Amino acid sequence: MEDQSFPECQAQELFDEFVSASTCRAAMRSFSQLCEHLQLDPSTAERPLYRPIKRRLNYWRANGLWAKLDRRGAQEEYQRARACSDVTVRCVIIGAGPCGLRTAVELSFMGARVVLLEKRDTFSRNNVLHLWPFTIHDLRGLGAKKFYGRFCAGSIDHISIRQLQLVLLKVALLLGVEVHVNVEFKKLVEPAEDQHRHKLGWRMEVSPKNHPVSQLEFDVIIGADGRRNTLPGFRRKEFRGKLAIAITANFKNRNTTAEAKVEEISGVAFIFNQRFFQELRQETGIDLENIVYYKDDTHYFVMTAKKQSLLEKGVILQDFADTELLLSRGNVDQNALQAYAREAADFSTNHQLPALDFAMNHYGQPDVAMFDFTCMYASENAAMVRQRHGHQLLVTLVGDSLLEPFWPMGTGVARGFLAALDSAWMIRSWAQGAAPLDVLAERESLYRLLPQTTPENMQKNITLYSVDPTTRYMNTSPLTVTPAQVRHLVDTGEEAGLTTDCSDIIRLPSPRYIRQESFSQSNQLLTWCQEQTCGYHGVNVTDLTTSWRSGLALCALIHRYRPDLIDFDSLDKSSVEENTRLGFDVAEREFGISPLMTVEEMSSVEEPDSLSMVMYLSQFYQLLKDSPPPAGEAAHCSRSAILQSFEEEFVGGASRSRVRLMANQLQAKLDESSSTCRTSSSPVSSSCSHICFFCKQRVYVMERLSAEGLFFHRSCFQCGSCSSPLRLASYTYDQHAGQCTHTPLLHPCLLLGFSFTWEVSSHVRLPVEYVYSRYYAALNPFCCAGLGKLDNPPLMQQWFLLVQQKNALVRYEAELMIFARELELEDRQSRLQQELRERMADEEQLAEERLILEEMLEVVEQRDSLVSLLEEQRLQERQEDRDLEQLMVSGGLGLTWT
């Protein structure tokens, strides 16, 4: 009897050893011994691997863990581990950080074969991560409490990186992930050109070179190796703020009673507790902007120190303007840095920690570090597809490789987990045969949501979260990125350029049919214009250019729907400029359709620019096509009616607040005297539609805006006082100064109430502007020759792409400002709540209590307004892109706004 029970007892001991393992090497060794003892070969056994282990290991302590894994594996999206197993998907993940491991876990639940590479065999990062509620729930569902008993006990909402890696590593091993440590990814190896002799797919070069994984063929590769990202093809955006120097320090936690009594500091900033930081500076000479303290395996402190303080305390030896030189190892006194961190930690905990001995890092040195977090990096795209010699490879990023966190907000691991789930969902679609462009479009749409995600704007029921994005995000449809917009993310290995033929990988219609469809749409616009102007004396529309030179056709089109606006019978065919000016003015005033060229350009050339005319007339078509013209004078529409029609038919419900504001501005302008109206349009005579009014450079029609008779680049339309971007719906024009400014009530500095700004780094802008200028030079001869007939669509397509990239940077910049302000308001609200509680305890301070309550309500209203502002901004941007794309399609341009 004892002989029979001995193997079972030994298996239980091995399982306990695996669960309690405190290092990466110990966990992998004990798991290997457990599988060997149970006579299981992890490479060939059933997936998920814990199921055969469960059948062979009868142990009551393991039953709770099996129940949690069974419950998670039963989610319908996994299809009982067959979502990626019908056509077995082979995935390689580079990096065993929290996000790489979390991705491996998710893919294993779906039945994919996952191989994970880690160049080290130790988990040594003591730094502590803040967890959002959904990440806590997610990890509990994976059995984190079974592996780490102190996980989020009580009100604790954080965990050290090392412990999180250990938890996820153990879960990954139980699910069957092949983990290879001390193996470093070097580069991708393309499939052999001669597939008849060597039918080999995508492989990789690793170090050591003779490692068996170098012969592995795979379909998906995921970069999770942090900022260093070794996967080529992904360009990064850099967002740079003011100089910010962070110090992290980990002190030994001996788990004594005295240490347990010390309160954590979830985040104290100078602007909210000035007295604390002033006392710190007076007593110690240490000058900080903020400080955080978490108690976990170590006492973890992170603080932002001011440069002058570090110089005065001798931490930084010499001042340099260059940040890399400033914080280089040779310019930092490590002993002074340790003393600085120890003194700051001691003061911030009110001298309650009995001993402040540094924990050791993986180099065997005190775990204290100083680094620059002035810059934040983000990949421009989340995924791409590569094809060589008939073999496809899906490439994607997660974790810091994709989006670096802004650490004071505690977003790193939460958004990292969201990206891991989004990537797993993409791979699921890929495995089930979805078109590559559809897969990439959905992934890029979700990636655009990621930087703005907070616990407040996600789905509220975290118990329903799954790999399906609709269970986590509030707004996932319609997709903000279309398949046509991600064509550049498909790499077929041919020479880079717009003429690359992707027909063998992208399921798109033949270019012949696309061109035929474009001609059909162009004819549809011409036919509609002919129908609306038929019967008007002196008007004969035969094309979309020369037939409109006299201005009569435009006036006839307007008169057709609004006979009250123009007395067509009084127009003189020879008064070309007057007719054109009348049509332009009425169209802009009554319909909100801005001209795309000046009156002089329209009347002086033999043939107006075809692209401009198609764009201009398409706006009338979109606005009026579904509105029947009035039967007679009695049926004419009121001004408010046509504005309402414009709102409902052309702009759509998503931008109604913007349209309502535009309507109010139009109404105010109409109430002005006729002389004022004439004066406001006078700049037209001095403006040229192909020259930007502000920068005096060429401006092409697809990137052009118009206001007050002026034409300019979208990026040049900036406030004259603060240089922030303006919107057509919220600006005022100073005719004497020749500049535009924000409407006072909508000025961002008044609305946001802070001076925090981000600059888009020259590392981002310079490459874009270099290509921008190159294509400008290529386009210039065509436009200067007066052609403008889309003689070179590939160049125009590239131009549109560059304009979109610039707009995306501006939008991302604005959103970062809003989030920073939201963080400040959140801290301010917390401080006010604390002050309110203190005042409520004293009956003599009722007046101050009331003032604090009013201030707190004001803060709440400001936070709500920020959320509304951000949502309205997204809707406006989405609608602007959609409208522009619709115009290009309806205008028969055969181009795609990407």
N, C-alpha and C positions, 0 to 999 in steps of 0.2 A: 504494500500500500504506500509505504514511504517512497519506494522507488518510482511509483507512478506519479506521485504528487510533486516529486522533486523538480522535474522539468517545468511544471506549471508554476511552481514557486519561483524558479529562476527567471521565467518569463515575466512574472509580476515584478520582480526586483529590477530587471532590465527596463521595464516600462517606467517604474518609479524613477530610475536613474535618468532616463530620457526626459521625463517631465520636469525634473528638478535641475537639469543641467544648466550651468550658469555661464558657459562659454560656447562659442560656435563649434569649436573642435570637440568639446565634450558632447554636445547635442548630436552631432553627426556620427561620432564614434558609437555612442550608446544606441542610436537608432539602427546603425548597421549591425550591431551585435544582436539587437532584438529581432531584426529580419532574418539574420542567419540562424538564430535559435529557433525561430518559427518556420524555418525552411522555406522562406519566401525570397524570390529573386525580384527586386524592385523594378528591374528593367523589363520584365516580361509579365509580371503579375497583373491582375485585374485592376482597373482604375474606377474610382479613386482607391488608392492603396489601402486606406484604413479599413475597407470592408473585408478583405481577406484576413487582415490582422484581427479585426473584431471577431471573426468566426473562430480563429485559432487561440485567442486570448480570452479566457474566462476570468475577468477581474472586475470586482465591483467598483473599484476606483476609476476604472476607465469608462464605465457605462454612461456616466454623465457627459463625458466628452463625446462619446459616440452619438448620444442623443442630440447634442447641439449640432454636430456635423451633419447628421441625418436630416435635421430640421432645415438647415441651410441648403443642403443639396436637393431638397424637395421643391425648391422654387421652380415655377413653371418655365422660367426663361432658360434654365439649364437643360431642360428636356431629359432629365435623368442621366446627365453626363453624356448625352449624345448630340448636343448642339454643335459641337465641333469635331465629332468623331466619325460621322458617316464618311466624309472624306477627311482622313486624319490630318489635322493641322499641326505642323511641327513649328514650335515657337522657341526662339532664343531670346533670353533677357540678359542684358549686360548690367550687372550691378545688383548686389543684395542689400540695398538700402530698404527702408520701409515701403517706398512706392514700388520698387521692383518686386519685392516679395509679395506685396498685396496684389499686384497684377498677376503674378504666378499663381496665387491661390485662386483667383477668379477664373483664370483660364483652365485650371485643373478641374474645377467644378463643372465646366462645360465639356470636358472630355478631351481637351487638347493635350498633346505631348509637349511638355515644357522642360527646357534645359536652361538652367540659370548659372551664369558665370560670375565669380567674385575673385578679384585679384589678391585679396587677403584672406586669412583664415581666422581673423579675430574681429569681434565687435567691441570697439573701445570708446565710442563716443558717449560721454557722460551727459552731454547737454540735454535739457529737458524740453519736451514738446507740449504745447498747449493743445488740448483736444476739444473739438466741437461736440455737441451732444450726439450728433449722428455717428461720429467716429467712435465714441464710447460704446454706443449701442451696437455698431458694426463689429467691433472687436470682441465684445461680450458674446455675440452670436457665433464667433469663431472659437470660443473657448478660452479667451485670454485669461479669465479668472482661474482656470484650471492650471495654467502654466505659471501664472504670477498672481499669487493670492492677494497681494496688496493693490491689485489693479483698480484704480479709481474708487478706493474705499471712501465712504462718506461723501464729502463734498469735493474731494480731489478730482481735478479734471486735467491731469497732466501725467506724462510718463517719460522716462529717459529714452533716448534713441536706442541705446544698447538693449534695454529690456524689450522695447517694441520689436526690434529686429529678432531677438531670440524667440518671442512669442510667434511671430509670423513665420520664422524659419521652421519651427516645429510643426506648425499647421501645414506648411508647404510640403514637408517631408511625408507627413501622414497622408497627403493627397496624391503623392507620387511624383512630385517635382524632382528632377535630377539636378542636384546642386553640386557644382564643381568649384572648389576653392583653390586658391593659388593658381588660377588660370586667368590670364589677361587677354582681352579682345584687342586685336591689332587692326585688322581691316577686313572688308568683305572680299571674297573671291568670286568673280563672275563665272557663270556657266561656260563650259568649253564651247568654242565656236563650232567645232565639228561634232555635232550631236549624233551623227551616225556611228562614230567610233567610240565616243565617250558621252554617254547619256547621264551627265552629272548636272545637278541644279546648283543653286546658290550654296556656297560654303563660306568658311571664314578662316582667317589666319590668326592663330593665338600664340601665346607664350606660356609654357614651353611649346615649341613647334611640333613635337611628336605626340602631343596629347591626343587621345582618341576623338575628342570633339571636333578636331580640325577636319575630320572626314565626314562629319554630320551634314546632311542636306536639310534645308529648312525653307519654310514658306513665309514666315513672319519673323522680324527681328525688332526688338524693343530696346531703346536706349534709356537706361535708368541709372547712369553713372555720374549724375550731378552736372555741375557747371562745365566740367571738362568735356562732356559729350563727344565720344569718339566716332559717332556715326556722321558721315559727310552728307552734304546736301541741304542742311538746315541753316538758314541765315538767322541771326539773332538781332533783336532790337535792344538798344541800351537806353534806359531812362535814368538820367542823372539829376540828383538834387544837390542841396548844399552839403558841404563837408560834414560827414557823420562818422565818428570813430566809436566803435563798440568794443567793449571788454567783456569776455565771458570768464567765469571762474567757478570751479567745482571744488568744494571742501568736503572732507570725509564726514560721513554721517554715521555716528556710532550708536544711533537709535536709543539714546538715553532719555530719561524723563525730562531733563532740562531742555534738551533739544526739541522734544515733542511739543513743549509749551510755546515755542517761538512761532509767532504768526507769520504766514507767508505774505508777500507783497505782490499782488497781481498786476501792478503797473502804476507807478507814480511818476507823473510828468511835472516839470518845473512850473508850467503855467497854472497848474491846479493845486500845487502845494509849495508855494514859493518859500514859506517860512522854513520848511524842512531843509530845502536845498541851500538856503542862505545860512542856516546854522551849520550845516555840513561844511560849507566853504569857510566859515569863520573859525571853526574848531580844528579843521583838518587841512584846509587849503585845497580840498578836492571839489571841483566844480563839475557837476553832472547835469544833464538835461532830463534823464529819466533813469529808473532802476526797477528791475523785476527780481523777485526771489521766490524760487520754488523748492520745496523739500521733497526729495525722492530718494534714490539710492545715495545721492550726494546732496549737499546743500548747493544749489545752483543759483548763481547770480549772473545777470546780464545787465549792463548799464551803458549809457552813451555819455562819453566824457568830452569835455571841451578841450580843444587843442592847447590853448594857453595854459590851462591847468596842468596838462601833461608835461608841457615844457618847464613850467615852474617847479614841478615835483621831480624833474629829472628823468621821467619815464622816456620821453622823446629827447634825444640829445641835441639835435639841430633842426631848425625849422626849414622846410622846403615847400615850395609851391606845388611840386609834383607829389601826388598822394603816394605813389609807389615808393619813391625815395623817402618820404616822410615816415612811412611805416615799415621800411625795410629792416631786416633783422639786425643789420649793423648799426642802425640808428635808434634802436630800442634797448634800454637797460632792463634786462629781465628781472633782476632783483628789485629794482624800483617799481616795475610793473606789478610784481607780486605784493609788495608792500602797499601799493596804491589800492589794489583790489581788496586786500585783506582789511585795510582801514575803512574803505567804503562799506564793505559787508558788515563789519563790526558796528559802525555807527548806525546803519540803516536798520539793524535788528536790535537796536537799543542795548548793545553790549550783552545780550542774553545768551549767545552761543558760547559754551564753555571753552571750546577750542576751535581754532580755525586753521587746521592743517590741510594743505592741499591734497586732493586726490591725485593719483598718477594717471597720465595718459598712456597711449600705446608705445610711446618712446621712453617710458619710465621717468618722465619729467613732470614737474608740477603742472596740473591741468589749468592753465591760465593762458588766454590768448587775446590779442588785440588785432582788429581787422577793420577794413573800410567797407561800410555798406552804403556808401553814397550812390552807387550804381545798382540798378536792378536790371536783370536780363530776362528776356522772354523770346522764345522762338517765334518766328513769323508764322510758321505753320506747324500743325500737330502731326501730320502724317504725309506720306508720299508713296507712290508705287513705282517700282523699277522693273523693267523687262529687258532681258537679254536672251537671245537665241531660244525663244519660246518658253522661258521660265520667268514667272512673275514673283516679285518679292514685295510684301507690304512692310513698310518701314514706319515706325512711330516712336514718339517720345513720351515719357512720363516723368514726374518728379521735378527736381530742379533743372533737369535738362530741358524741360518744356517751359516752366514758369517759376522763376525764383520768387520766394515769398518776401513780403514786407514784414520783418520779424516782429515789430511792435504790435501788429494786428493779430499775430498768432494764426496765420492762414496756411502755413506750410504743409503740414501733414493732412489737413482737411481737404484742401484743394488738390493735394497730391493723390489722395484716395479717390476723389471724384474723377480725376484724370485717368487713374487706373481703371475704374469702372467704365468710363467712356471708351477707353481703348479696347477693353475686353468686349464691349458691345459692338465696336467696329469690326473686330476680328470675328465675332459671331456672324455678322452680316456677310463678311468676306467668305467665311467657310460655307455659308448657305447659298453661295452663288450670286450674290448681288453684283450689279455692274460696278466696276472700279470707281467710276466717277460718282455714282450715287453714294458709295461707301465714303469716299473722301469728302463729299459735300456735307454729309451728315456730321462727320467728325469735325470738320472746320466750323460748322455752325455751333456745335457744342463748345468748341474751344473758345469761341467769341463770348460765350456766357461765363466761362470759368473765372476770368479776372474780376468780375463784378459779383461773384457769388458770396453771400454771407448767410449766416443762420436765419436771418430775418426774411430773406427773399427766396428761400427754398421751400419745398413742400413741407407742410407742418407735421404730418404724420410720419415720423422717422421709422416707425415699425414696418412701414410698407416699402422702404427703400430697397431697391434691387439693382441689378446691372442695367435694367431698362431706364434710360434717361428720363422718361416721362414720370417716373415715380419719384424723381429727385428734384428736377428743375420745374419752375413754374411755367415758363414760356419756351416750349421747344418746337412749336409749329406756328406758322409755316417756317421752313428752314430759311435762315438769313443768307445762306450761301447756296447757290445753285450749282448743278453739275458742270455747267458751262464755265463757271468761274474757277474751277480747280483743274482745268486742263494742263496748266503749267506744272502741276504736281505729279504728272505722269512722265517719267523719264524712260524713253525708249533707247537711249544710247546714241541717238543720232546727234548731229551738230545742233547746238542750242540755237533756237530762233523760233519765229512764229510759223515758219513753214514746215516744222516737224510733223511728220505724218504719224498720227497715233491711231490710225484706223484699225490696226491689228490688236489693239488692247482696249480701245474705248468704243463702246457700242453707240456710235453716233451715226446719223444719216449721212449719206454721201454728200460731199460738197456741191455736187451738181444740183441736188434737190434743194439744198440750202439757198443757192443762188436763185433758182427758179422761184422759190417761195418769197425771196426778197423782192424780185421783180413784181410778183403778184401783189405784195403789200404796197409797193410804191404805186402801182396802177390803181389800187383801191383808193389811196389818198387822192390821186389826180381825178379819178372818177367822181369822188365825193365833192371835190372843189368845183368841178364842172357843173354838177347837178345844182349846187347851191347858188351859183352865179349865173345860171342860165336865164336868159330873158332881160338882163340888164344892158342898157344901151352903152355901147363902147367897150364892153367887156367880152373877151373871147379867150377863155383859158384853154391853152393847148399843151402847156407844160407847167412845171413847178418853179420856173425861173423867169424867163423874159416876159411871160404873160402878166407878171405882177409889178413890172417896173413903173407903170404910170400911177399906181396907187389906187386906181379905180376898182380893180378886182378885190383888193383888200377891203375897201369901203363897201363894196357890194356884199361881200361875205358877212360883214358886221351888220349891214342894213337888213339882210335876210332874216336875222334873228332879233335884231333890236332896231326897228325902223325909227324909234323915237330918238336915237342917238345921232344919226346922220341924215341930213337932207340930201339924198343921193341926186335928185334932179337938179340941184343947184351946183353940182360939181362941174368943173371945167377940165376936160381931158388934157389940155395943154399945161395946166398948173400941176405939174408932176410932183414937185416938192411939197406943195400945200396939201395935195391929196394924200401923199404918203405920210406926212407928219400928222395929219388928222387921223388916219387909220392907226398909226402907231400909238398916238396919245390915247385914243378911245379904247383900244385893245388893252393897254396897260392899266388905264384908270378903271374900266368897267369889268374887265375879265381877268385882270392880274397877269396878263401875258406880256412879258417884257420883250422889247425888240432885240434882235440878235445882230443888227447892223445899224448904222446911222442913216438918216434920211439922205444925206449927200451921197453916201456909198450906194444906196439903193437906186438913186436916180441918175448917177453919173456913169455907171458901168453899163456896157452893152448887155451883159448877162450876169445877174446877181449870183452870189456864191450858192451853189446847189445844196450843200450840206446845211448852211444856215437857213435856207428857205424851207427845206424839208423839216428841220427841227421846229421852225417857227409855225408852219402851217399844221404840223402834227398836233400841236397844242390846241388849236382850234378844233381839230377833228376829235380829239379825246374829250374835249369839253362839251361839244355840241352835237356829236353824232347821234346820241340817244334822245335829244330834245327836239320835238317837232317845232318847226318855225311857226310864228303866229300867223293866223289867217288874215288879219287886218290890223288896223291901227288900234282897235279896241282891245286887242289881245296882247298888247305889248307888256313885257314883264317889268316889274319894279326893280329898283336897284338891289333891294334886299333879297328878292326872289332869285336873281341871277347869281348873287353871292352864295345863296343857299345851294343852288344847283351846282355851282363850282365846288362847294365843300363836299357834297354828297357824291358827285359823279367823278370828279377828277382827283381830288385829294384823298377822299375816303375818311371813314370814321376815326382812323388812328391819329389823324393830325387835326382834329376839329378845333382844338384849343388854339392851334397856330393859325388856322384859317379865320377863326373868330377875331383874333388879334389883327390879322391883315385886313379884315373887313372894317374893323374900327378905324384903322389907320387910313384906309381908302375914304371912309366917310368923312374923317377929319380933313383930308386933303380936298375933298369936293366942296366942303364948306368954306374954303378959302376963296378969296377974290380971284376973278379970272386973270387978272394981271399977275398975281402971285403964281398961278398955275403956269402961265406962259413963261414967267421968269425961271421957274424950276426946271422947265424943259430946255432952257437955253443952252445948258452945257452940251447938248447933243451936237450943236453946230461946231463945237470945238473938240469934240471927242471922236475918236476913230475906233470902230468896233473890233479891229484886229490888233489894237495896241492897248495894253492895260493902262488905265488912268493913273494908277498908283506907281507901278514899277517901270512903266514905259517900255515893257518888253512885249513881244508877240504873245497874244492870247488866242488860242484856238477855240472853236465854237463849243466843243464838248466840255471844256473846263471853264467856260465863261459865265459870269454872272452880270446882271444889268440892274442898275438902280439909279434914279434921278437922271436918266439919260446918259449915264456913264457905263463903261464896260471895263471889266477887271477880272483877274484870276480869283478863284474862290479863296486861295490862301492869302491874297493881298487884301481881302476885305476885312480889315482889322480896325479896332477902336483907336482913334487918334490919341487918346489919353493914356490907355493902359496896354495897347498892342495885343489885346486878346481877340480871338476870332469873333466876328459879327455874324448875325443871321439877318436875312432879308425881312423877317417879321419883327425885328426888335432893334431898330437903329434910328438915329436922327442925323440929318445932313446939314452941316454948316456951310452955306454957299460961299460966304466970304472967306472962311479959312480953307475951303476946299477939302474938308475931311469929314469922315463919318465917326460917330460915337455911339455908345450904347444908349438906349432909352433909359433915363435915370432910374426908374423903378426896377429895371432888369439888369442893371450893371452887375457883373459877376462879383466884383469886390464888395458891393453892398449886399448881394444875395448870399455870398459865402462867408463874408466877414472875416477873412484871414488872408495872410500873405504867403502861404505855402505854395510854391510853384515848382514844377518839374520842367526840365529842358529835355527835348529830344536830342540825344547825343549826335554829334557830327558823324559818329561811326554809322549811324543809321541814315542820316540825310545825305552824306556825301556820295555814296554809291548811287542812290536814287537820282540825285541832281546831276551826276555825271551822265547817266544814261538819258536823263531828261534832256540835257543840253545836246547830246549826240543825236537824238531823234528830232529835236527842234531844228538842228542844222539840216537834217535829211528832209524834213517836211517843208522847210522855208522856201526852197525853189518852186515847189508846186504851188504854194499859196501866193507867193509874190507874182507868179506868172498869171494869176487870176483864174487858175483852173478850178481848184476846190471841188472837184468832181469825184473824189474818192479814187483817184488814180492809183493810189498805193494803200489798199486796205490793211495789209500787214503792219505798216508803220502806224496807221491810225489806231489799230488794235493795241499795239504796244504803248501808244500814248495814253489810251484809256486806262491801261493797267497801271501806269506810273501815277496818273492822277488819283486813282483809287488808293494806291499805297500811301500817298501823301495824306489823303483824307483820313485814312485809318489811323495814322500816327497822331494826327490832331485830335481825333475822337478819343483815342486811348489816353492821351495826355489830359484831356478835360475830365475823363472819368477818374483818373488818379487823384486829381485835385478834389473832386467831390468826395471820394472815399477818405482822403486824409481829413477833410473837414468833418465828415461824419464820425470819424474816430475821436476827434477833439470834442465834438458835441456829446458823444457817449461818455467820455471821461468827465466832462463838465456836469452832465446829469448825475453821474454817480457821486461826485463831490457835493452837489447840492442836496441830494437825498441824505447824505451823511450829516450835513449841516442842519437840515430840517429836523432830523431825529434828535440832534443835540438841543435845538431850540425848543422842541416840543416838551422836553423834560423840564423846562424852566417857564413857569407861567408868566413871568415878568417880561418875556421876550416875544410876546404875541405879535407885535408890530413887525419885528424882523422876520418872524416866522412867515407872516403873510407876504412880505417882500420876496423871501426865498421861494415860496410856493409859486408866486407869479413868475419869477425868473425861470423856475424849473419848467413851468408850463410853456414859457416862451422857447426854451431849449427843445422841448418835445415838438413844438410846432415847426421849429427850424429843421429838425431831423426829418419830419414828415415832408417838408417842402423840398429837402434834398432828394428824398426818394422819388417824389413826384417829378422833380426836375430831371433826374437821371432817366426815369422811365419815359418822360416826354421827349427827352433828347434822343433816346434810342429809337422811339417810334418815328420821330421826324427824320432821322438819318435813314432808317429803313425805307420810309416812304419816298424820300428823295432818290435813293438808289433805284427803287422800283419804278418810279415815274420816269427816270432818265432811261432806264433799260427799255421800258415800254415804248418810249418815244423813238428810240433807235430801231426797235423792231418794226413798229408801225410805219416808220419813215422809210423802210426798205433799205437800210444801210448795210445789212448783212454783217453787223458787228456785234460784239458781246461786251457788255459792261461787267468787268470782273472784279 
